């Protein structure tokens, strides 16, 4: 008779540690960093336009 060291039925797989109830992720609002970047871009654009206006005024006054 052969030695039966292997069980006839495989052991049940262990449950995953990350088994969380399936819930669909819905992002309701954009990330906060987006608002910060848009704010910086808007301020930078206004500053750039103001500086260009000063350059044009200074060039026309000569």
mmCIF file of the N, C-alpha and C atoms, coordinates in Angstrom:
data_MODEL
# 
_entry.id   MODEL 
# 
loop_
_atom_site.group_PDB 
_atom_site.id 
_atom_site.type_symbol 
_atom_site.label_atom_id 
_atom_site.label_alt_id 
_atom_site.label_comp_id 
_atom_site.label_asym_id 
_atom_site.label_entity_id 
_atom_site.label_seq_id 
_atom_site.pdbx_PDB_ins_code 
_atom_site.Cartn_x 
_atom_site.Cartn_y 
_atom_site.Cartn_z 
_atom_site.occupancy 
_atom_site.B_iso_or_equiv 
_atom_site.pdbx_formal_charge 
_atom_site.auth_seq_id 
_atom_site.auth_comp_id 
_atom_site.auth_asym_id 
_atom_site.auth_atom_id 
_atom_site.pdbx_PDB_model_num 
ATOM 1   N N  . UNK A 1 1  ? 0.826   -1.177  0.000   1.00 0.00 ? 1  UNK A N  1 
ATOM 2   C CA . UNK A 1 1  ? 0.000   0.000   0.000   1.00 0.00 ? 1  UNK A CA 1 
ATOM 3   C C  . UNK A 1 1  ? 0.880   1.253   0.000   1.00 0.00 ? 1  UNK A C  1 
ATOM 4   N N  . UNK A 1 2  ? 0.569   2.255   -0.869  1.00 0.00 ? 2  UNK A N  1 
ATOM 5   C CA . UNK A 1 2  ? 1.397   3.464   -0.918  1.00 0.00 ? 2  UNK A CA 1 
ATOM 6   C C  . UNK A 1 2  ? 1.175   4.346   0.314   1.00 0.00 ? 2  UNK A C  1 
ATOM 7   N N  . UNK A 1 3  ? 2.210   5.069   0.649   1.00 0.00 ? 3  UNK A N  1 
ATOM 8   C CA . UNK A 1 3  ? 2.117   5.971   1.796   1.00 0.00 ? 3  UNK A CA 1 
ATOM 9   C C  . UNK A 1 3  ? 1.247   7.177   1.410   1.00 0.00 ? 3  UNK A C  1 
ATOM 10  N N  . UNK A 1 4  ? 0.171   7.422   2.145   1.00 0.00 ? 4  UNK A N  1 
ATOM 11  C CA . UNK A 1 4  ? -0.749  8.521   1.832   1.00 0.00 ? 4  UNK A CA 1 
ATOM 12  C C  . UNK A 1 4  ? -0.462  9.711   2.752   1.00 0.00 ? 4  UNK A C  1 
ATOM 13  N N  . UNK A 1 5  ? 0.614   10.433  2.470   1.00 0.00 ? 5  UNK A N  1 
ATOM 14  C CA . UNK A 1 5  ? 0.929   11.611  3.265   1.00 0.00 ? 5  UNK A CA 1 
ATOM 15  C C  . UNK A 1 5  ? 0.208   12.853  2.729   1.00 0.00 ? 5  UNK A C  1 
ATOM 16  N N  . UNK A 1 6  ? -0.306  12.771  1.501   1.00 0.00 ? 6  UNK A N  1 
ATOM 17  C CA . UNK A 1 6  ? -1.038  13.885  0.902   1.00 0.00 ? 6  UNK A CA 1 
ATOM 18  C C  . UNK A 1 6  ? -2.517  13.672  1.187   1.00 0.00 ? 6  UNK A C  1 
ATOM 19  N N  . UNK A 1 7  ? -3.209  14.643  1.754   1.00 0.00 ? 7  UNK A N  1 
ATOM 20  C CA . UNK A 1 7  ? -4.639  14.467  2.016   1.00 0.00 ? 7  UNK A CA 1 
ATOM 21  C C  . UNK A 1 7  ? -5.427  14.335  0.719   1.00 0.00 ? 7  UNK A C  1 
ATOM 22  N N  . UNK A 1 8  ? -6.534  13.654  0.790   1.00 0.00 ? 8  UNK A N  1 
ATOM 23  C CA . UNK A 1 8  ? -7.359  13.416  -0.394  1.00 0.00 ? 8  UNK A CA 1 
ATOM 24  C C  . UNK A 1 8  ? -8.014  14.698  -0.876  1.00 0.00 ? 8  UNK A C  1 
ATOM 25  N N  . UNK A 1 9  ? -8.411  15.556  0.012   1.00 0.00 ? 9  UNK A N  1 
ATOM 26  C CA . UNK A 1 9  ? -9.031  16.823  -0.390  1.00 0.00 ? 9  UNK A CA 1 
ATOM 27  C C  . UNK A 1 9  ? -8.077  17.967  -0.050  1.00 0.00 ? 9  UNK A C  1 
ATOM 28  N N  . UNK A 1 10 ? -7.937  18.911  -0.950  1.00 0.00 ? 10 UNK A N  1 
ATOM 29  C CA . UNK A 1 10 ? -7.035  20.042  -0.663  1.00 0.00 ? 10 UNK A CA 1 
ATOM 30  C C  . UNK A 1 10 ? -7.612  20.901  0.454   1.00 0.00 ? 10 UNK A C  1 
ATOM 31  N N  . UNK A 1 11 ? -6.762  21.520  1.251   1.00 0.00 ? 11 UNK A N  1 
ATOM 32  C CA . UNK A 1 11 ? -7.279  22.365  2.331   1.00 0.00 ? 11 UNK A CA 1 
ATOM 33  C C  . UNK A 1 11 ? -8.002  23.580  1.768   1.00 0.00 ? 11 UNK A C  1 
ATOM 34  N N  . UNK A 1 12 ? -8.958  24.066  2.519   1.00 0.00 ? 12 UNK A N  1 
ATOM 35  C CA . UNK A 1 12 ? -9.726  25.237  2.082   1.00 0.00 ? 12 UNK A CA 1 
ATOM 36  C C  . UNK A 1 12 ? -8.805  26.447  2.063   1.00 0.00 ? 12 UNK A C  1 
ATOM 37  N N  . UNK A 1 13 ? -8.930  27.288  1.044   1.00 0.00 ? 13 UNK A N  1 
ATOM 38  C CA . UNK A 1 13 ? -8.068  28.472  0.994   1.00 0.00 ? 13 UNK A CA 1 
ATOM 39  C C  . UNK A 1 13 ? -8.381  29.407  2.157   1.00 0.00 ? 13 UNK A C  1 
ATOM 40  N N  . UNK A 1 14 ? -7.312  30.008  2.676   1.00 0.00 ? 14 UNK A N  1 
ATOM 41  C CA . UNK A 1 14 ? -7.510  30.937  3.786   1.00 0.00 ? 14 UNK A CA 1 
ATOM 42  C C  . UNK A 1 14 ? -8.164  32.213  3.267   1.00 0.00 ? 14 UNK A C  1 
ATOM 43  N N  . UNK A 1 15 ? -9.020  32.828  4.069   1.00 0.00 ? 15 UNK A N  1 
ATOM 44  C CA . UNK A 1 15 ? -9.660  34.073  3.610   1.00 0.00 ? 15 UNK A CA 1 
ATOM 45  C C  . UNK A 1 15 ? -8.623  35.189  3.481   1.00 0.00 ? 15 UNK A C  1 
ATOM 46  N N  . UNK A 1 16 ? -8.822  36.028  2.495   1.00 0.00 ? 16 UNK A N  1 
ATOM 47  C CA . UNK A 1 16 ? -7.890  37.131  2.268   1.00 0.00 ? 16 UNK A CA 1 
ATOM 48  C C  . UNK A 1 16 ? -8.007  38.138  3.400   1.00 0.00 ? 16 UNK A C  1 
ATOM 49  N N  . UNK A 1 17 ? -6.886  38.716  3.779   1.00 0.00 ? 17 UNK A N  1 
ATOM 50  C CA . UNK A 1 17 ? -6.910  39.689  4.867   1.00 0.00 ? 17 UNK A CA 1 
ATOM 51  C C  . UNK A 1 17 ? -7.573  40.990  4.433   1.00 0.00 ? 17 UNK A C  1 
ATOM 52  N N  . UNK A 1 18 ? -7.643  41.244  3.122   1.00 0.00 ? 18 UNK A N  1 
ATOM 53  C CA . UNK A 1 18 ? -8.246  42.476  2.623   1.00 0.00 ? 18 UNK A CA 1 
ATOM 54  C C  . UNK A 1 18 ? -9.670  42.239  2.125   1.00 0.00 ? 18 UNK A C  1 
ATOM 55  N N  . UNK A 1 19 ? -10.325 41.233  2.660   1.00 0.00 ? 19 UNK A N  1 
ATOM 56  C CA . UNK A 1 19 ? -11.681 40.946  2.220   1.00 0.00 ? 19 UNK A CA 1 
ATOM 57  C C  . UNK A 1 19 ? -12.624 41.976  2.838   1.00 0.00 ? 19 UNK A C  1 
ATOM 58  N N  . UNK A 1 20 ? -13.010 42.950  2.031   1.00 0.00 ? 20 UNK A N  1 
ATOM 59  C CA . UNK A 1 20 ? -13.904 44.015  2.475   1.00 0.00 ? 20 UNK A CA 1 
ATOM 60  C C  . UNK A 1 20 ? -15.165 43.905  1.631   1.00 0.00 ? 20 UNK A C  1 
ATOM 61  N N  . UNK A 1 21 ? -16.299 44.192  2.200   1.00 0.00 ? 21 UNK A N  1 
ATOM 62  C CA . UNK A 1 21 ? -17.518 44.139  1.388   1.00 0.00 ? 21 UNK A CA 1 
ATOM 63  C C  . UNK A 1 21 ? -17.388 45.043  0.166   1.00 0.00 ? 21 UNK A C  1 
ATOM 64  N N  . UNK A 1 22 ? -17.798 44.534  -0.970  1.00 0.00 ? 22 UNK A N  1 
ATOM 65  C CA . UNK A 1 22 ? -17.646 45.283  -2.218  1.00 0.00 ? 22 UNK A CA 1 
ATOM 66  C C  . UNK A 1 22 ? -18.518 46.524  -2.175  1.00 0.00 ? 22 UNK A C  1 
ATOM 67  N N  . UNK A 1 23 ? -17.848 47.692  -2.290  1.00 0.00 ? 23 UNK A N  1 
ATOM 68  C CA . UNK A 1 23 ? -18.571 48.946  -2.304  1.00 0.00 ? 23 UNK A CA 1 
ATOM 69  C C  . UNK A 1 23 ? -17.985 49.785  -3.420  1.00 0.00 ? 23 UNK A C  1 
ATOM 70  N N  . UNK A 1 24 ? -18.814 50.294  -4.302  1.00 0.00 ? 24 UNK A N  1 
ATOM 71  C CA . UNK A 1 24 ? -18.310 51.065  -5.434  1.00 0.00 ? 24 UNK A CA 1 
ATOM 72  C C  . UNK A 1 24 ? -17.836 52.427  -4.943  1.00 0.00 ? 24 UNK A C  1 
ATOM 73  N N  . UNK A 1 25 ? -16.595 52.799  -5.316  1.00 0.00 ? 25 UNK A N  1 
ATOM 74  C CA . UNK A 1 25 ? -16.020 54.078  -4.905  1.00 0.00 ? 25 UNK A CA 1 
ATOM 75  C C  . UNK A 1 25 ? -16.481 55.148  -5.866  1.00 0.00 ? 25 UNK A C  1 
ATOM 76  N N  . UNK A 1 26 ? -17.121 56.165  -5.315  1.00 0.00 ? 26 UNK A N  1 
ATOM 77  C CA . UNK A 1 26 ? -17.576 57.289  -6.121  1.00 0.00 ? 26 UNK A CA 1 
ATOM 78  C C  . UNK A 1 26 ? -16.936 58.543  -5.553  1.00 0.00 ? 26 UNK A C  1 
ATOM 79  N N  . UNK A 1 27 ? -16.191 59.234  -6.387  1.00 0.00 ? 27 UNK A N  1 
ATOM 80  C CA . UNK A 1 27 ? -15.528 60.455  -5.936  1.00 0.00 ? 27 UNK A CA 1 
ATOM 81  C C  . UNK A 1 27 ? -16.469 61.619  -6.167  1.00 0.00 ? 27 UNK A C  1 
ATOM 82  N N  . UNK A 1 28 ? -16.925 62.221  -5.073  1.00 0.00 ? 28 UNK A N  1 
ATOM 83  C CA . UNK A 1 28 ? -17.907 63.294  -5.167  1.00 0.00 ? 28 UNK A CA 1 
ATOM 84  C C  . UNK A 1 28 ? -17.283 64.652  -5.407  1.00 0.00 ? 28 UNK A C  1 
ATOM 85  N N  . UNK A 1 29 ? -16.049 64.854  -4.979  1.00 0.00 ? 29 UNK A N  1 
ATOM 86  C CA . UNK A 1 29 ? -15.412 66.151  -5.154  1.00 0.00 ? 29 UNK A CA 1 
ATOM 87  C C  . UNK A 1 29 ? -13.973 65.960  -5.607  1.00 0.00 ? 29 UNK A C  1 
ATOM 88  N N  . UNK A 1 30 ? -13.441 66.948  -6.344  1.00 0.00 ? 30 UNK A N  1 
ATOM 89  C CA . UNK A 1 30 ? -12.067 66.826  -6.813  1.00 0.00 ? 30 UNK A CA 1 
ATOM 90  C C  . UNK A 1 30 ? -11.090 66.918  -5.647  1.00 0.00 ? 30 UNK A C  1 
ATOM 91  N N  . UNK A 1 31 ? -9.879  66.434  -5.825  1.00 0.00 ? 31 UNK A N  1 
ATOM 92  C CA . UNK A 1 31 ? -8.905  66.507  -4.747  1.00 0.00 ? 31 UNK A CA 1 
ATOM 93  C C  . UNK A 1 31 ? -8.558  67.950  -4.401  1.00 0.00 ? 31 UNK A C  1 
ATOM 94  N N  . UNK A 1 32 ? -8.201  68.175  -3.141  1.00 0.00 ? 32 UNK A N  1 
ATOM 95  C CA . UNK A 1 32 ? -7.909  69.521  -2.668  1.00 0.00 ? 32 UNK A CA 1 
ATOM 96  C C  . UNK A 1 32 ? -6.747  70.153  -3.428  1.00 0.00 ? 32 UNK A C  1 
ATOM 97  N N  . UNK A 1 33 ? -5.770  69.349  -3.827  1.00 0.00 ? 33 UNK A N  1 
ATOM 98  C CA . UNK A 1 33 ? -4.625  69.880  -4.556  1.00 0.00 ? 33 UNK A CA 1 
ATOM 99  C C  . UNK A 1 33 ? -5.007  70.556  -5.860  1.00 0.00 ? 33 UNK A C  1 
ATOM 100 N N  . UNK A 1 34 ? -6.110  70.128  -6.449  1.00 0.00 ? 34 UNK A N  1 
ATOM 101 C CA . UNK A 1 34 ? -6.561  70.745  -7.700  1.00 0.00 ? 34 UNK A CA 1 
ATOM 102 C C  . UNK A 1 34 ? -6.930  72.200  -7.465  1.00 0.00 ? 34 UNK A C  1 
ATOM 103 N N  . UNK A 1 35 ? -7.642  72.488  -6.376  1.00 0.00 ? 35 UNK A N  1 
ATOM 104 C CA . UNK A 1 35 ? -8.021  73.863  -6.070  1.00 0.00 ? 35 UNK A CA 1 
ATOM 105 C C  . UNK A 1 35 ? -6.789  74.729  -5.824  1.00 0.00 ? 35 UNK A C  1 
ATOM 106 N N  . UNK A 1 36 ? -5.795  74.170  -5.145  1.00 0.00 ? 36 UNK A N  1 
ATOM 107 C CA . UNK A 1 36 ? -4.579  74.921  -4.853  1.00 0.00 ? 36 UNK A CA 1 
ATOM 108 C C  . UNK A 1 36 ? -3.844  75.257  -6.149  1.00 0.00 ? 36 UNK A C  1 
ATOM 109 N N  . UNK A 1 37 ? -3.735  74.284  -7.045  1.00 0.00 ? 37 UNK A N  1 
ATOM 110 C CA . UNK A 1 37 ? -3.047  74.533  -8.319  1.00 0.00 ? 37 UNK A CA 1 
ATOM 111 C C  . UNK A 1 37 ? -3.786  75.571  -9.155  1.00 0.00 ? 37 UNK A C  1 
ATOM 112 N N  . UNK A 1 38 ? -5.101  75.466  -9.234  1.00 0.00 ? 38 UNK A N  1 
ATOM 113 C CA . UNK A 1 38 ? -5.879  76.432  -10.016 1.00 0.00 ? 38 UNK A CA 1 
ATOM 114 C C  . UNK A 1 38 ? -5.713  77.827  -9.422  1.00 0.00 ? 38 UNK A C  1 
ATOM 115 N N  . UNK A 1 39 ? -5.735  77.931  -8.087  1.00 0.00 ? 39 UNK A N  1 
ATOM 116 C CA . UNK A 1 39 ? -5.556  79.222  -7.431  1.00 0.00 ? 39 UNK A CA 1 
ATOM 117 C C  . UNK A 1 39 ? -4.193  79.824  -7.780  1.00 0.00 ? 39 UNK A C  1 
ATOM 118 N N  . UNK A 1 40 ? -3.154  79.007  -7.714  1.00 0.00 ? 40 UNK A N  1 
ATOM 119 C CA . UNK A 1 40 ? -1.799  79.494  -8.035  1.00 0.00 ? 40 UNK A CA 1 
ATOM 120 C C  . UNK A 1 40 ? -1.719  79.919  -9.498  1.00 0.00 ? 40 UNK A C  1 
ATOM 121 N N  . UNK A 1 41 ? -2.301  79.133  -10.402 1.00 0.00 ? 41 UNK A N  1 
ATOM 122 C CA . UNK A 1 41 ? -2.258  79.493  -11.820 1.00 0.00 ? 41 UNK A CA 1 
ATOM 123 C C  . UNK A 1 41 ? -2.992  80.804  -12.076 1.00 0.00 ? 41 UNK A C  1 
ATOM 124 N N  . UNK A 1 42 ? -4.121  81.005  -11.426 1.00 0.00 ? 42 UNK A N  1 
ATOM 125 C CA . UNK A 1 42 ? -4.892  82.232  -11.633 1.00 0.00 ? 42 UNK A CA 1 
ATOM 126 C C  . UNK A 1 42 ? -4.105  83.433  -11.117 1.00 0.00 ? 42 UNK A C  1 
ATOM 127 N N  . UNK A 1 43 ? -3.543  83.312  -9.918  1.00 0.00 ? 43 UNK A N  1 
ATOM 128 C CA . UNK A 1 43 ? -2.758  84.414  -9.358  1.00 0.00 ? 43 UNK A CA 1 
ATOM 129 C C  . UNK A 1 43 ? -1.536  84.693  -10.238 1.00 0.00 ? 43 UNK A C  1 
ATOM 130 N N  . UNK A 1 44 ? -0.840  83.639  -10.665 1.00 0.00 ? 44 UNK A N  1 
ATOM 131 C CA . UNK A 1 44 ? 0.344   83.820  -11.505 1.00 0.00 ? 44 UNK A CA 1 
ATOM 132 C C  . UNK A 1 44 ? -0.020  84.490  -12.821 1.00 0.00 ? 44 UNK A C  1 
ATOM 133 N N  . UNK A 1 45 ? -1.155  84.121  -13.394 1.00 0.00 ? 45 UNK A N  1 
ATOM 134 C CA . UNK A 1 45 ? -1.581  84.727  -14.659 1.00 0.00 ? 45 UNK A CA 1 
ATOM 135 C C  . UNK A 1 45 ? -1.875  86.206  -14.468 1.00 0.00 ? 45 UNK A C  1 
ATOM 136 N N  . UNK A 1 46 ? -2.552  86.553  -13.375 1.00 0.00 ? 46 UNK A N  1 
ATOM 137 C CA . UNK A 1 46 ? -2.858  87.961  -13.123 1.00 0.00 ? 46 UNK A CA 1 
ATOM 138 C C  . UNK A 1 46 ? -1.581  88.773  -12.904 1.00 0.00 ? 46 UNK A C  1 
ATOM 139 N N  . UNK A 1 47 ? -0.639  88.217  -12.165 1.00 0.00 ? 47 UNK A N  1 
ATOM 140 C CA . UNK A 1 47 ? 0.626   88.920  -11.925 1.00 0.00 ? 47 UNK A CA 1 
ATOM 141 C C  . UNK A 1 47 ? 1.375   89.108  -13.239 1.00 0.00 ? 47 UNK A C  1 
ATOM 142 N N  . UNK A 1 48 ? 1.406   88.074  -14.069 1.00 0.00 ? 48 UNK A N  1 
ATOM 143 C CA . UNK A 1 48 ? 2.096   88.175  -15.355 1.00 0.00 ? 48 UNK A CA 1 
ATOM 144 C C  . UNK A 1 48 ? 1.447   89.236  -16.245 1.00 0.00 ? 48 UNK A C  1 
ATOM 145 N N  . UNK A 1 49 ? 0.126   89.266  -16.292 1.00 0.00 ? 49 UNK A N  1 
ATOM 146 C CA . UNK A 1 49 ? -0.562  90.279  -17.103 1.00 0.00 ? 49 UNK A CA 1 
ATOM 147 C C  . UNK A 1 49 ? -0.300  91.680  -16.570 1.00 0.00 ? 49 UNK A C  1 
ATOM 148 N N  . UNK A 1 50 ? -0.276  91.836  -15.252 1.00 0.00 ? 50 UNK A N  1 
ATOM 149 C CA . UNK A 1 50 ? -0.008  93.144  -14.668 1.00 0.00 ? 50 UNK A CA 1 
ATOM 150 C C  . UNK A 1 50 ? 1.401   93.606  -15.009 1.00 0.00 ? 50 UNK A C  1 
ATOM 151 N N  . UNK A 1 51 ? 2.379   92.714  -14.927 1.00 0.00 ? 51 UNK A N  1 
ATOM 152 C CA . UNK A 1 51 ? 3.758   93.083  -15.263 1.00 0.00 ? 51 UNK A CA 1 
ATOM 153 C C  . UNK A 1 51 ? 3.887   93.435  -16.741 1.00 0.00 ? 51 UNK A C  1 
ATOM 154 N N  . UNK A 1 52 ? 3.208   92.683  -17.605 1.00 0.00 ? 52 UNK A N  1 
ATOM 155 C CA . UNK A 1 52 ? 3.261   92.991  -19.030 1.00 0.00 ? 52 UNK A CA 1 
ATOM 156 C C  . UNK A 1 52 ? 2.623   94.349  -19.312 1.00 0.00 ? 52 UNK A C  1 
ATOM 157 N N  . UNK A 1 53 ? 1.548   94.649  -18.599 1.00 0.00 ? 53 UNK A N  1 
ATOM 158 C CA . UNK A 1 53 ? 0.903   95.951  -18.774 1.00 0.00 ? 53 UNK A CA 1 
ATOM 159 C C  . UNK A 1 53 ? 1.846   97.080  -18.359 1.00 0.00 ? 53 UNK A C  1 
ATOM 160 N N  . UNK A 1 54 ? 2.570   96.881  -17.232 1.00 0.00 ? 54 UNK A N  1 
ATOM 161 C CA . UNK A 1 54 ? 3.522   97.897  -16.795 1.00 0.00 ? 54 UNK A CA 1 
ATOM 162 C C  . UNK A 1 54 ? 4.637   98.077  -17.826 1.00 0.00 ? 54 UNK A C  1 
ATOM 163 N N  . UNK A 1 55 ? 5.092   96.999  -18.428 1.00 0.00 ? 55 UNK A N  1 
ATOM 164 C CA . UNK A 1 55 ? 6.136   97.090  -19.456 1.00 0.00 ? 55 UNK A CA 1 
ATOM 165 C C  . UNK A 1 55 ? 5.616   97.863  -20.672 1.00 0.00 ? 55 UNK A C  1 
ATOM 166 N N  . UNK A 1 56 ? 4.395   97.591  -21.054 1.00 0.00 ? 56 UNK A N  1 
ATOM 167 C CA . UNK A 1 56 ? 3.824   98.304  -22.212 1.00 0.00 ? 56 UNK A CA 1 
ATOM 168 C C  . UNK A 1 56 ? 3.651   99.783  -21.902 1.00 0.00 ? 56 UNK A C  1 
ATOM 169 N N  . UNK A 1 57 ? 3.165   100.087 -20.698 1.00 0.00 ? 57 UNK A N  1 
ATOM 170 C CA . UNK A 1 57 ? 2.978   101.508 -20.307 1.00 0.00 ? 57 UNK A CA 1 
ATOM 171 C C  . UNK A 1 57 ? 4.331   102.198 -20.267 1.00 0.00 ? 57 UNK A C  1 
ATOM 172 N N  . UNK A 1 58 ? 5.351   101.535 -19.706 1.00 0.00 ? 58 UNK A N  1 
ATOM 173 C CA . UNK A 1 58 ? 6.681   102.147 -19.634 1.00 0.00 ? 58 UNK A CA 1 
ATOM 174 C C  . UNK A 1 58 ? 7.257   102.334 -21.045 1.00 0.00 ? 58 UNK A C  1 
ATOM 175 N N  . UNK A 1 59 ? 7.023   101.409 -21.942 1.00 0.00 ? 59 UNK A N  1 
ATOM 176 C CA . UNK A 1 59 ? 7.556   101.534 -23.300 1.00 0.00 ? 59 UNK A CA 1 
ATOM 177 C C  . UNK A 1 59 ? 6.847   102.649 -24.059 1.00 0.00 ? 59 UNK A C  1 
ATOM 178 N N  . UNK A 1 60 ? 5.558   102.829 -23.836 1.00 0.00 ? 60 UNK A N  1 
ATOM 179 C CA . UNK A 1 60 ? 4.816   103.887 -24.544 1.00 0.00 ? 60 UNK A CA 1 
ATOM 180 C C  . UNK A 1 60 ? 5.138   105.269 -24.002 1.00 0.00 ? 60 UNK A C  1 
ATOM 181 N N  . UNK A 1 61 ? 5.552   105.362 -22.768 1.00 0.00 ? 61 UNK A N  1 
ATOM 182 C CA . UNK A 1 61 ? 5.818   106.677 -22.176 1.00 0.00 ? 61 UNK A CA 1 
ATOM 183 C C  . UNK A 1 61 ? 7.183   107.230 -22.576 1.00 0.00 ? 61 UNK A C  1 
ATOM 184 N N  . UNK A 1 62 ? 8.009   106.452 -23.224 1.00 0.00 ? 62 UNK A N  1 
ATOM 185 C CA . UNK A 1 62 ? 9.333   106.945 -23.625 1.00 0.00 ? 62 UNK A CA 1 
ATOM 186 C C  . UNK A 1 62 ? 9.268   107.718 -24.909 1.00 0.00 ? 62 UNK A C  1 
# 
